[in-house]
């Protein structure tokens, strides 16, 4: 089936304004083809049919089959010989230029030069202080692990199970030239003390187990508050889901007033039990609490729906209420609130129901296909919370955040490989890719609550109002 002349010949995107490599295509498909050819990449079709494919290639789909996408690029007229080789990048980023300017102040006078020229002579008191600082660095490294790693750069993560490794990890990469500035910059960078990057499997597994236990405690609280549970159900060992179908109650738009004080209290206890939370500054604690509340409202609802709601055709909320899936509006269609509702309730409907529709279609459905275990869900939820907070934390908070991210990544990766040695890495990658959907749906939730608060559609709890302001 050929696309229209004004659309992309590969993914049918309407944003194809010109020819790329001999075919009319959008910039995304052109970049995909360029990357495939220049890096000489090969793919395997994800279809389960014998021989593979053909898979549907459309710009609105997520996780498109790359094998079939490349074949469609070739069939659409793209030519490999039109792709130019990657050119060497000679432009120096601003940050490196600043570092090179800084290194100019420390040019060597002799082979045995010192960075600090007027260093005071060593005394017994200064040596004692130096020993105390070294001990403090060792304690910090044991507490926070990979303090110098960033989750946003997986290539920079180095797993070191042997604690005897040297402390020489560098965050920066040297410039390709052999100029004196580059050499001295590397020399200065190597002299900067950094905590040792280490998080062996035992430590990562222990951290992951703590997040799993914390998630189970949250489920116990919800079972006590929102279900007619008796003492026989309070101490069950299986606390992976607080609800059964018979515990759920219909969600009534007229009664919707946002998160209740009970929800906020339970999530306050949940956030406080995060490993490393006690070491955060006050402002960082508030930030983690805010994003934990938003993430739980989205990811918790998706997980509960996957466990007990899909078979019944309902979307389950974290508070134990539900919406029939067939009542959710279609994404992209005009929102039509029932005429029987009052104008105030229609305003609630117009904001609340689209959020639920996006939650179901963009998160519940792919999550149900992946079927994460409870341990994977608990670790993924914590990882999302830390990642959302990362760039808004103080420097002290980022040290703790990055350590927790690295522990969770290592723990999840080992967990997936232990449970499926053949396809564990692939499953781990699928869990990480699911994070993009979680981010998008969480942002929609926060935007919806901002509208509710701004237009005073719902009488929100004062604590909930203050949390909305902090998430934006």
Secondary structure, DSSP 4 states (H G I P E B T S, - for coil): -PPPTTS-TTT--TT--EEETTEEE-HHHHHHHHHHHHTT--------STT--PPP--TT-SS--HHHHHHHHHHTT--GGGSPPPPP--PPPHHHHHHHHHHGGG--SSTT--SSTTPPPP-HHHHHHHHHHHHHHHHHHHHHS-TT--TT-GGG------TTS-S---SS---SS--HHHHHHHHHHHHS--------HHHHHHHHHHHHHHHHHHHHHHHHHHS---HHHHT-S--S-S--GGG-EE--GGG--SS-HHHHHHHHHHHHTSTTGGGS-HHHHHHHHHHHHHHIIIIIHHHHIIIIITTTTEEEPTTSEEEEGGGSPPTTSPP---TTS-HHHHHHHHHHHHHHHHHIIIIIHHHHHH---HHHHHHHHHHHHHHHHGGGS-HHHHHHHHHHHHHHHHHHHHHHHHH-TTTHHHHHHHHHHHHHHHHHHHHHHHHHHHHHHHTT-S---HHHHHHHHHT-
